[in-house]
Amino acid sequence: MQTRTLGQNLDVAAIGFGAMGMSMSYGPNPGSREDMIGVLRYAVERGVTLIDTAEVYGPYDNEKLVGEAIAPLRDQVKVATKFGWNIVDGAMQGTNSRPEQIRRVADESLQRLGVDAIDLFYQHRVDPNVPIEEVAGTVGELVAAGKVKHFGLSEAGAQTIRRAHSTFPVTALQSEYSLWTRDPEAEILPTLKELGIGFVPFSPLGKGFLTGTITPDTTFSAGEFRLSTPRFTPENLTANQALVDQVRALASGRGATPGQVALAWLLAQGDFIVPIPGTRRRDRIDENLGAADLQLTVAEIAELNTLADRVGVAGERYSEAGLKMVGL
């Protein structure tokens, strides 16, 4: 698989792996812990070199899972994790990016992951109570100490990115971006290009919708977050089928899947972009990685660039309660 560079010198495969769904958000895991370790190792065997996790996924369980999976493969993998939440009795209780909290989380994440250094350490959400310069400076100290290699932000605005970057170089921004979530295009992407910062889109397949496997009749398991996500109500799924139908038609003409087209479109938006689709299945890993070999034509990219505006997207990406829960 082709390699891309995040920031100045973090080289990774063009498509990474988001491990969150192995521990939370998508309902009961159909496989055992051993199955998930096998899936993660299979991803690395197939060429994935960036695995994304966070202390809050579980909480804590996901980092432990990733750590166990990569133990025999450490020299083949860059691991990204995140700080920035106040976790009380297993639940997020607001943001917390005070320096002492960042240092504590770094030490605990190192232990759970079983690594000597965190390759990419993201602030999971901007903390309104701590100046971003103080956050960047603290991570810079962790880099100097050899505990962290690169600094990242998640869901940060353009001005926050600039302020952080002026204090300590930001290697990557992680935010939601896909064919039906285009928010970063107005300000974020130009800022990242200007500053030489990489972009790591999460939910690049629209939380599964852009794979073409979700219909208005799809049922989600109890407790799954898509049950409370406006875009996944039956009426909005009905309206949004027009978008995925367009993607499916293009995919059919290219002998590809809708998900591969969605990922190939993201890759075509810039060579500093590395999406991190997640899955709990080996066959989906093969499908996702196949997108790196799908070269869309200029005309196809142009068609997809205007797709959301032409077809429309029904429903917000989070409910009001969801926005508060994820710190937005």
Contacts in CASP RR format, 6 or more apart in sequence:
PFRMAT RR
TARGET T0000
AUTHOR 0000-0000-0000
METHOD contacts of the structure
MODEL  1
MQTRTLGQNLDVAAIGFGAMGMSMSYGPNPGSREDMIGVLRYAVERGVTL
IDTAEVYGPYDNEKLVGEAIAPLRDQVKVATKFGWNIVDGAMQGTNSRPE
QIRRVADESLQRLGVDAIDLFYQHRVDPNVPIEEVAGTVGELVAAGKVKH
FGLSEAGAQTIRRAHSTFPVTALQSEYSLWTRDPEAEILPTLKELGIGFV
PFSPLGKGFLTGTITPDTTFSAGEFRLSTPRFTPENLTANQALVDQVRAL
ASGRGATPGQVALAWLLAQGDFIVPIPGTRRRDRIDENLGAADLQLTVAE
IAELNTLADRVGVAGERYSEAGLKMVGL
1 13 0 8 1.000
1 14 0 8 1.000
1 15 0 8 1.000
1 47 0 8 1.000
1 48 0 8 1.000
1 289 0 8 1.000
1 292 0 8 1.000
2 13 0 8 1.000
2 14 0 8 1.000
2 292 0 8 1.000
3 11 0 8 1.000
3 12 0 8 1.000
3 13 0 8 1.000
3 14 0 8 1.000
3 49 0 8 1.000
4 11 0 8 1.000
4 12 0 8 1.000
4 13 0 8 1.000
4 14 0 8 1.000
4 271 0 8 1.000
4 272 0 8 1.000
4 273 0 8 1.000
4 274 0 8 1.000
5 11 0 8 1.000
5 12 0 8 1.000
5 198 0 8 1.000
5 272 0 8 1.000
6 12 0 8 1.000
6 120 0 8 1.000
6 150 0 8 1.000
6 171 0 8 1.000
6 172 0 8 1.000
6 197 0 8 1.000
6 198 0 8 1.000
6 200 0 8 1.000
6 272 0 8 1.000
6 274 0 8 1.000
7 150 0 8 1.000
7 169 0 8 1.000
7 170 0 8 1.000
7 171 0 8 1.000
7 172 0 8 1.000
7 196 0 8 1.000
7 197 0 8 1.000
7 198 0 8 1.000
7 272 0 8 1.000
8 169 0 8 1.000
8 171 0 8 1.000
8 196 0 8 1.000
10 78 0 8 1.000
10 119 0 8 1.000
10 120 0 8 1.000
10 149 0 8 1.000
10 150 0 8 1.000
10 171 0 8 1.000
10 172 0 8 1.000
12 49 0 8 1.000
12 50 0 8 1.000
12 78 0 8 1.000
12 274 0 8 1.000
13 47 0 8 1.000
13 48 0 8 1.000
13 49 0 8 1.000
13 50 0 8 1.000
13 274 0 8 1.000
13 292 0 8 1.000
14 267 0 8 1.000
14 274 0 8 1.000
14 292 0 8 1.000
15 48 0 8 1.000
15 263 0 8 1.000
15 267 0 8 1.000
15 274 0 8 1.000
15 275 0 8 1.000
15 276 0 8 1.000
15 277 0 8 1.000
15 288 0 8 1.000
15 289 0 8 1.000
15 291 0 8 1.000
15 292 0 8 1.000
16 43 0 8 1.000
16 48 0 8 1.000
16 49 0 8 1.000
16 50 0 8 1.000
16 51 0 8 1.000
16 52 0 8 1.000
16 274 0 8 1.000
16 275 0 8 1.000
16 276 0 8 1.000
16 277 0 8 1.000
17 40 0 8 1.000
17 43 0 8 1.000
17 48 0 8 1.000
17 50 0 8 1.000
17 51 0 8 1.000
17 52 0 8 1.000
17 276 0 8 1.000
17 277 0 8 1.000
17 278 0 8 1.000
17 285 0 8 1.000
18 51 0 8 1.000
18 52 0 8 1.000
18 53 0 8 1.000
18 202 0 8 1.000
18 276 0 8 1.000
18 277 0 8 1.000
18 278 0 8 1.000
19 40 0 8 1.000
19 51 0 8 1.000
19 52 0 8 1.000
19 53 0 8 1.000
19 57 0 8 1.000
19 62 0 8 1.000
19 65 0 8 1.000
19 66 0 8 1.000
19 278 0 8 1.000
20 52 0 8 1.000
20 53 0 8 1.000
20 54 0 8 1.000
20 57 0 8 1.000
20 62 0 8 1.000
20 278 0 8 1.000
21 29 0 8 1.000
21 57 0 8 1.000
21 62 0 8 1.000
21 278 0 8 1.000
21 280 0 8 1.000
22 29 0 8 1.000
22 36 0 8 1.000
22 39 0 8 1.000
22 40 0 8 1.000
22 62 0 8 1.000
22 65 0 8 1.000
22 280 0 8 1.000
23 29 0 8 1.000
23 57 0 8 1.000
23 58 0 8 1.000
23 61 0 8 1.000
23 62 0 8 1.000
23 65 0 8 1.000
24 57 0 8 1.000
24 58 0 8 1.000
24 62 0 8 1.000
25 224 0 8 1.000
25 225 0 8 1.000
26 224 0 8 1.000
26 225 0 8 1.000
26 226 0 8 1.000
26 280 0 8 1.000
27 220 0 8 1.000
27 221 0 8 1.000
27 222 0 8 1.000
27 223 0 8 1.000
27 224 0 8 1.000
28 221 0 8 1.000
29 36 0 8 1.000
29 280 0 8 1.000
30 280 0 8 1.000
31 280 0 8 1.000
33 65 0 8 1.000
35 280 0 8 1.000
36 65 0 8 1.000
36 69 0 8 1.000
36 280 0 8 1.000
37 65 0 8 1.000
37 68 0 8 1.000
37 69 0 8 1.000
38 69 0 8 1.000
39 279 0 8 1.000
39 280 0 8 1.000
39 281 0 8 1.000
39 282 0 8 1.000
39 285 0 8 1.000
40 51 0 8 1.000
40 65 0 8 1.000
40 66 0 8 1.000
40 69 0 8 1.000
40 70 0 8 1.000
41 69 0 8 1.000
41 72 0 8 1.000
41 73 0 8 1.000
42 282 0 8 1.000
42 285 0 8 1.000
43 51 0 8 1.000
43 285 0 8 1.000
44 51 0 8 1.000
44 70 0 8 1.000
44 73 0 8 1.000
44 76 0 8 1.000
44 77 0 8 1.000
46 285 0 8 1.000
46 286 0 8 1.000
46 289 0 8 1.000
47 289 0 8 1.000
48 77 0 8 1.000
48 285 0 8 1.000
48 289 0 8 1.000
49 76 0 8 1.000
49 77 0 8 1.000
49 78 0 8 1.000
50 77 0 8 1.000
50 78 0 8 1.000
50 79 0 8 1.000
50 80 0 8 1.000
50 120 0 8 1.000
50 200 0 8 1.000
50 274 0 8 1.000
50 276 0 8 1.000
51 66 0 8 1.000
51 69 0 8 1.000
51 70 0 8 1.000
51 77 0 8 1.000
51 78 0 8 1.000
51 79 0 8 1.000
51 80 0 8 1.000
52 80 0 8 1.000
52 81 0 8 1.000
52 174 0 8 1.000
52 200 0 8 1.000
52 202 0 8 1.000
52 276 0 8 1.000
53 62 0 8 1.000
53 63 0 8 1.000
53 65 0 8 1.000
53 66 0 8 1.000
53 79 0 8 1.000
53 80 0 8 1.000
53 81 0 8 1.000
53 82 0 8 1.000
53 113 0 8 1.000
54 62 0 8 1.000
54 63 0 8 1.000
54 81 0 8 1.000
54 82 0 8 1.000
54 122 0 8 1.000
54 124 0 8 1.000
55 63 0 8 1.000
55 81 0 8 1.000
55 82 0 8 1.000
55 83 0 8 1.000
55 85 0 8 1.000
55 87 0 8 1.000
55 105 0 8 1.000
55 108 0 8 1.000
55 109 0 8 1.000
55 112 0 8 1.000
56 82 0 8 1.000
56 85 0 8 1.000
56 87 0 8 1.000
56 92 0 8 1.000
56 124 0 8 1.000
57 63 0 8 1.000
58 90 0 8 1.000
59 87 0 8 1.000
59 90 0 8 1.000
59 92 0 8 1.000
60 112 0 8 1.000
63 81 0 8 1.000
63 109 0 8 1.000
63 112 0 8 1.000
63 113 0 8 1.000
64 112 0 8 1.000
64 113 0 8 1.000
66 79 0 8 1.000
66 113 0 8 1.000
67 79 0 8 1.000
67 112 0 8 1.000
67 113 0 8 1.000
67 114 0 8 1.000
67 115 0 8 1.000
70 77 0 8 1.000
70 79 0 8 1.000
70 113 0 8 1.000
70 115 0 8 1.000
71 114 0 8 1.000
74 115 0 8 1.000
78 119 0 8 1.000
78 120 0 8 1.000
79 113 0 8 1.000
79 115 0 8 1.000
79 118 0 8 1.000
79 119 0 8 1.000
79 120 0 8 1.000
80 118 0 8 1.000
80 119 0 8 1.000
80 120 0 8 1.000
80 121 0 8 1.000
80 122 0 8 1.000
80 172 0 8 1.000
80 174 0 8 1.000
80 200 0 8 1.000
81 109 0 8 1.000
81 113 0 8 1.000
81 118 0 8 1.000
81 120 0 8 1.000
81 121 0 8 1.000
81 122 0 8 1.000
82 121 0 8 1.000
82 122 0 8 1.000
82 123 0 8 1.000
82 124 0 8 1.000
82 154 0 8 1.000
83 97 0 8 1.000
83 101 0 8 1.000
83 102 0 8 1.000
83 105 0 8 1.000
83 106 0 8 1.000
83 109 0 8 1.000
83 121 0 8 1.000
83 122 0 8 1.000
83 123 0 8 1.000
83 124 0 8 1.000
84 95 0 8 1.000
84 96 0 8 1.000
84 97 0 8 1.000
84 101 0 8 1.000
84 102 0 8 1.000
84 105 0 8 1.000
84 123 0 8 1.000
84 124 0 8 1.000
84 125 0 8 1.000
84 127 0 8 1.000
85 92 0 8 1.000
85 93 0 8 1.000
85 94 0 8 1.000
85 95 0 8 1.000
85 96 0 8 1.000
85 124 0 8 1.000
85 125 0 8 1.000
86 92 0 8 1.000
86 93 0 8 1.000
86 94 0 8 1.000
86 95 0 8 1.000
86 96 0 8 1.000
86 101 0 8 1.000
87 93 0 8 1.000
92 325 0 8 1.000
94 327 0 8 1.000
95 125 0 8 1.000
95 126 0 8 1.000
95 127 0 8 1.000
95 128 0 8 1.000
95 129 0 8 1.000
95 327 0 8 1.000
96 127 0 8 1.000
97 123 0 8 1.000
97 126 0 8 1.000
97 127 0 8 1.000
97 130 0 8 1.000
97 135 0 8 1.000
98 127 0 8 1.000
98 130 0 8 1.000
99 134 0 8 1.000
99 135 0 8 1.000
99 138 0 8 1.000
102 135 0 8 1.000
102 138 0 8 1.000
102 139 0 8 1.000
102 142 0 8 1.000
103 138 0 8 1.000
103 142 0 8 1.000
106 118 0 8 1.000
106 121 0 8 1.000
106 142 0 8 1.000
106 147 0 8 1.000
106 148 0 8 1.000
107 147 0 8 1.000
109 118 0 8 1.000
110 116 0 8 1.000
110 117 0 8 1.000
110 118 0 8 1.000
110 147 0 8 1.000
117 146 0 8 1.000
117 147 0 8 1.000
117 148 0 8 1.000
117 149 0 8 1.000
118 147 0 8 1.000
118 148 0 8 1.000
118 149 0 8 1.000
119 149 0 8 1.000
119 150 0 8 1.000
120 149 0 8 1.000
120 150 0 8 1.000
120 151 0 8 1.000
120 152 0 8 1.000
120 171 0 8 1.000
120 172 0 8 1.000
121 139 0 8 1.000
121 142 0 8 1.000
121 148 0 8 1.000
121 150 0 8 1.000
121 151 0 8 1.000
121 152 0 8 1.000
122 151 0 8 1.000
122 152 0 8 1.000
122 153 0 8 1.000
122 154 0 8 1.000
122 172 0 8 1.000
122 174 0 8 1.000
123 135 0 8 1.000
123 139 0 8 1.000
123 152 0 8 1.000
123 153 0 8 1.000
123 154 0 8 1.000
123 156 0 8 1.000
124 154 0 8 1.000
125 154 0 8 1.000
125 155 0 8 1.000
125 326 0 8 1.000
125 327 0 8 1.000
125 328 0 8 1.000
126 132 0 8 1.000
126 153 0 8 1.000
126 155 0 8 1.000
126 156 0 8 1.000
126 157 0 8 1.000
126 160 0 8 1.000
127 135 0 8 1.000
132 156 0 8 1.000
132 160 0 8 1.000
132 163 0 8 1.000
132 164 0 8 1.000
132 167 0 8 1.000
133 163 0 8 1.000
133 164 0 8 1.000
133 166 0 8 1.000
133 167 0 8 1.000
135 164 0 8 1.000
136 151 0 8 1.000
136 163 0 8 1.000
136 164 0 8 1.000
136 165 0 8 1.000
136 167 0 8 1.000
136 168 0 8 1.000
136 170 0 8 1.000
137 167 0 8 1.000
137 168 0 8 1.000
139 148 0 8 1.000
139 151 0 8 1.000
139 152 0 8 1.000
139 168 0 8 1.000
140 148 0 8 1.000
140 151 0 8 1.000
140 168 0 8 1.000
142 148 0 8 1.000
143 149 0 8 1.000
143 150 0 8 1.000
143 151 0 8 1.000
143 168 0 8 1.000
150 171 0 8 1.000
150 172 0 8 1.000
151 164 0 8 1.000
151 168 0 8 1.000
151 169 0 8 1.000
151 170 0 8 1.000
151 171 0 8 1.000
152 170 0 8 1.000
152 171 0 8 1.000
152 172 0 8 1.000
152 173 0 8 1.000
152 174 0 8 1.000
153 160 0 8 1.000
153 161 0 8 1.000
153 164 0 8 1.000
153 170 0 8 1.000
153 172 0 8 1.000
153 173 0 8 1.000
153 174 0 8 1.000
154 173 0 8 1.000
154 174 0 8 1.000
154 175 0 8 1.000
155 174 0 8 1.000
155 175 0 8 1.000
155 176 0 8 1.000
155 326 0 8 1.000
155 327 0 8 1.000
155 328 0 8 1.000
156 164 0 8 1.000
156 173 0 8 1.000
156 175 0 8 1.000
157 187 0 8 1.000
157 188 0 8 1.000
158 187 0 8 1.000
158 188 0 8 1.000
158 191 0 8 1.000
161 170 0 8 1.000
161 173 0 8 1.000
161 188 0 8 1.000
161 191 0 8 1.000
161 192 0 8 1.000
161 195 0 8 1.000
161 197 0 8 1.000
162 191 0 8 1.000
162 195 0 8 1.000
164 170 0 8 1.000
165 195 0 8 1.000
165 197 0 8 1.000
170 195 0 8 1.000
170 197 0 8 1.000
171 197 0 8 1.000
171 198 0 8 1.000
172 197 0 8 1.000
172 198 0 8 1.000
172 199 0 8 1.000
172 200 0 8 1.000
172 274 0 8 1.000
173 188 0 8 1.000
173 192 0 8 1.000
173 197 0 8 1.000
173 198 0 8 1.000
173 199 0 8 1.000
173 200 0 8 1.000
174 199 0 8 1.000
174 200 0 8 1.000
174 201 0 8 1.000
174 202 0 8 1.000
174 276 0 8 1.000
175 183 0 8 1.000
175 184 0 8 1.000
175 188 0 8 1.000
175 199 0 8 1.000
175 201 0 8 1.000
175 202 0 8 1.000
176 183 0 8 1.000
176 201 0 8 1.000
176 202 0 8 1.000
176 203 0 8 1.000
176 317 0 8 1.000
177 183 0 8 1.000
177 184 0 8 1.000
177 199 0 8 1.000
177 201 0 8 1.000
177 202 0 8 1.000
177 203 0 8 1.000
177 204 0 8 1.000
177 266 0 8 1.000
177 275 0 8 1.000
178 201 0 8 1.000
178 203 0 8 1.000
178 204 0 8 1.000
178 205 0 8 1.000
178 206 0 8 1.000
178 210 0 8 1.000
178 262 0 8 1.000
178 266 0 8 1.000
179 206 0 8 1.000
179 210 0 8 1.000
179 243 0 8 1.000
179 247 0 8 1.000
179 262 0 8 1.000
179 265 0 8 1.000
179 304 0 8 1.000
179 307 0 8 1.000
179 308 0 8 1.000
180 206 0 8 1.000
180 209 0 8 1.000
180 210 0 8 1.000
180 231 0 8 1.000
180 240 0 8 1.000
180 243 0 8 1.000
180 308 0 8 1.000
180 313 0 8 1.000
181 203 0 8 1.000
181 206 0 8 1.000
181 317 0 8 1.000
182 308 0 8 1.000
184 199 0 8 1.000
184 201 0 8 1.000
188 199 0 8 1.000
189 199 0 8 1.000
189 269 0 8 1.000
191 197 0 8 1.000
192 198 0 8 1.000
192 199 0 8 1.000
192 272 0 8 1.000
193 272 0 8 1.000
196 272 0 8 1.000
197 272 0 8 1.000
198 272 0 8 1.000
198 273 0 8 1.000
198 274 0 8 1.000
199 272 0 8 1.000
199 273 0 8 1.000
199 274 0 8 1.000
200 273 0 8 1.000
200 274 0 8 1.000
200 275 0 8 1.000
200 276 0 8 1.000
201 266 0 8 1.000
201 273 0 8 1.000
201 275 0 8 1.000
201 276 0 8 1.000
202 276 0 8 1.000
204 210 0 8 1.000
204 262 0 8 1.000
204 263 0 8 1.000
204 266 0 8 1.000
204 275 0 8 1.000
204 276 0 8 1.000
204 277 0 8 1.000
205 211 0 8 1.000
205 259 0 8 1.000
205 262 0 8 1.000
205 263 0 8 1.000
205 277 0 8 1.000
206 262 0 8 1.000
207 226 0 8 1.000
207 229 0 8 1.000
207 231 0 8 1.000
207 232 0 8 1.000
208 214 0 8 1.000
209 231 0 8 1.000
209 232 0 8 1.000
209 237 0 8 1.000
209 240 0 8 1.000
209 244 0 8 1.000
210 244 0 8 1.000
210 247 0 8 1.000
210 258 0 8 1.000
210 259 0 8 1.000
210 262 0 8 1.000
211 257 0 8 1.000
211 258 0 8 1.000
211 259 0 8 1.000
211 262 0 8 1.000
212 244 0 8 1.000
212 247 0 8 1.000
212 248 0 8 1.000
212 258 0 8 1.000
212 259 0 8 1.000
214 232 0 8 1.000
214 237 0 8 1.000
215 237 0 8 1.000
215 241 0 8 1.000
216 234 0 8 1.000
216 235 0 8 1.000
216 237 0 8 1.000
216 238 0 8 1.000
216 241 0 8 1.000
217 234 0 8 1.000
218 237 0 8 1.000
220 226 0 8 1.000
220 227 0 8 1.000
220 232 0 8 1.000
226 232 0 8 1.000
228 319 0 8 1.000
228 321 0 8 1.000
228 322 0 8 1.000
229 317 0 8 1.000
229 318 0 8 1.000
229 319 0 8 1.000
230 236 0 8 1.000
230 315 0 8 1.000
230 316 0 8 1.000
230 317 0 8 1.000
230 318 0 8 1.000
230 319 0 8 1.000
231 237 0 8 1.000
231 240 0 8 1.000
231 313 0 8 1.000
231 314 0 8 1.000
231 315 0 8 1.000
231 316 0 8 1.000
231 317 0 8 1.000
233 315 0 8 1.000
235 314 0 8 1.000
236 314 0 8 1.000
236 315 0 8 1.000
239 312 0 8 1.000
239 314 0 8 1.000
240 312 0 8 1.000
240 313 0 8 1.000
240 314 0 8 1.000
242 311 0 8 1.000
242 312 0 8 1.000
243 307 0 8 1.000
243 308 0 8 1.000
243 311 0 8 1.000
243 312 0 8 1.000
243 313 0 8 1.000
244 258 0 8 1.000
246 307 0 8 1.000
246 311 0 8 1.000
247 258 0 8 1.000
247 259 0 8 1.000
247 261 0 8 1.000
247 262 0 8 1.000
247 304 0 8 1.000
247 307 0 8 1.000
248 258 0 8 1.000
250 261 0 8 1.000
250 300 0 8 1.000
250 303 0 8 1.000
250 304 0 8 1.000
251 257 0 8 1.000
251 258 0 8 1.000
251 259 0 8 1.000
251 260 0 8 1.000
251 261 0 8 1.000
254 261 0 8 1.000
254 294 0 8 1.000
254 300 0 8 1.000
256 264 0 8 1.000
256 291 0 8 1.000
256 294 0 8 1.000
257 287 0 8 1.000
259 287 0 8 1.000
259 288 0 8 1.000
259 291 0 8 1.000
260 287 0 8 1.000
260 288 0 8 1.000
260 290 0 8 1.000
260 291 0 8 1.000
260 294 0 8 1.000
261 291 0 8 1.000
261 294 0 8 1.000
261 296 0 8 1.000
261 304 0 8 1.000
262 291 0 8 1.000
263 275 0 8 1.000
263 277 0 8 1.000
263 288 0 8 1.000
263 291 0 8 1.000
263 292 0 8 1.000
263 294 0 8 1.000
264 291 0 8 1.000
264 292 0 8 1.000
264 294 0 8 1.000
264 295 0 8 1.000
264 296 0 8 1.000
265 296 0 8 1.000
265 301 0 8 1.000
265 304 0 8 1.000
266 273 0 8 1.000
266 275 0 8 1.000
267 273 0 8 1.000
267 275 0 8 1.000
267 291 0 8 1.000
267 292 0 8 1.000
268 296 0 8 1.000
268 301 0 8 1.000
277 284 0 8 1.000
277 288 0 8 1.000
278 284 0 8 1.000
278 288 0 8 1.000
279 285 0 8 1.000
279 288 0 8 1.000
296 304 0 8 1.000
318 326 0 8 1.000
318 328 0 8 1.000
END
